[in-house]
Amino acid sequence: MRQISTSAFEIAQRFVGTKEVAGKMANPQILAMLKLDDEWPEDDSVPWCSAFVNYVAWLLHLPRSKSLRARSWLDVAVAIEPEDLEVGLDVVVFQRGIGRQPGPEVRKAPGHVGFYAGRQGGGILTLGGNQGDMVSLASYAGTRILGCRRLA
């Protein structure tokens, strides 16, 4: 019997293009991702990057944060250095926002999390949710990295 191995990145790619719905309506798929870990979200207008990563990890029985906070991923699985990142295995947690942000020791601060998708120029390419209000590829400055985690 042949065993098939699928990475979190490969599963995450299937959601590319999944978008928020404007107004008081919500994309039921995004709302399901949010409700997997918390009951309070009423619609998809809330930050949902962590919900997306949690959902993909849940589908594959991988370690997950079970939190809607992006920085909660700093406590999941195994910490690795940015130079050791591998597509298909790792998530990256970034600072979010403009101006001076707290370091990785502060978990209840703004952040962003997504699956590592490679390097582009000087940036870290990330496949994630809530990037332009949808699941997409986006590049983030390496200087904004708070931590990197290997899920598998």
N, C-alpha and C positions, 0 to 999 in steps of 0.2 A: 504494500500500500504506500503510495507516494504521499509524503507530508508536505503541505504547502505552508510557507512562511510569509506572512504579510506584515509589513512594518506599519507603525502608527502614521508615518509620513504618507505611505501609500493610501491608507484609509482616509487621511485628512484631505488628500488631493481630490477625492470624490466629492467633497463638499465645496470646492472652489466655485464661486459665483452665488452661493447661498447668501441672500441679502435680507436686511431688515425691511420691515414694511413701515412706511411713513405713517404718522398719525397714531391714533389709539389702537389700531389693529396691530397684530404681531405675526411674524412668520412662525407657524406652529412648530417647525423643526427647531428654530432657535429657542423658542419658549420651552420646548422639551429638554433641550440642553441645559437651560437655566434651572428648570424645576428638578433636574436630577439631583442637585445638591442644595437647593434652597427653595422654599415655597413663596417668598415675598415678591419675586418679580412678577409684575402684572403684564408686561409687554417686553419687546426686544429693544427698547430705547435705553436700557441700562448697559454698562460695560459687560461684555460677554466673552472676552478672550479666554478667560480661565474656564468658563463653562464649555467652550469648544474643545479645549485641550483635555478637560476632564471627560467629556463625552467620548472622544476618540480613544482615550486610555481605557475607559470603561468597556467599550466595545471589544477591546483586545485583552481584557483582564490584566492590564498593566497597573503599576502603582499610580495613584492619583491623589490630588490634594483634597478633594471633596469640598472645596471652597470656591466662591466666586471671586476671591481676591487673587490677583495675578501673583503677588509676592508670596502667596501660600505655597507656590511651587518650589520655593527655596528650601522647603523642608521635606521634599519628596525624593525618593530614590537616592542616587549617588551623585555627589558634586564632582564636576570635572572642570578643567581649565578651558577657556575659550579656544585655545589652539588645538585642543583635542576633540572638538565638536565633529560629529558625523551625521550626515543626512540619514534619516530613518531611525535614529536611536535617541536623539537628544531634543530637549526643549531649552529655550533661552528666556530668561527673565530680564526685562529692561526697566529702567526708570521711565516714568511717563510725566509729561508736562514740561513746561518751560521754566527755566530758572533753576536755582539750586534745589535739589531733591535730597531727601535723607538716603543713607546708604542701605545696604542689604539687611542690616540688623533691625531695621524698622519694617515690620510686616504690614502694619495698617496704614500704609502710604500708597499713593498712586503707583501703578506699575502696568506692565504689559507682558504677556507670555505668548509664545508661539513655538512651532516646530522649526528646528534649524533646517534651512534649505540651501545653504551654501554661502559663498561670499560674492559680493558684487561691488567692484571698486573698493572703497574703504569701508563698506558697510556689511552688515550681517543680514542676509536674506532670510526672511521668516515667512512660513506658511501659517497663517493664524486667522482666528475669528475676530470680528470687530475691527478690521483694518479697512478703513473707508466704508464702514457700516456693512461689511460683507466678509466672507471667507476669501482671502486673496494672498498673494505674495507681496511683501513689502520689505524695504530695506531700512535698517536702523543703524545708527552710528555705533560702532564697537565701544565707544567711550560711555555709552549708556547701559552697558551690561551690568546687571547686579549679580547674576549667577547663571550657571549652566548645569543641567541635570541630565543624567543618563537614565532612561526609563527601563531599558532592556539589558 
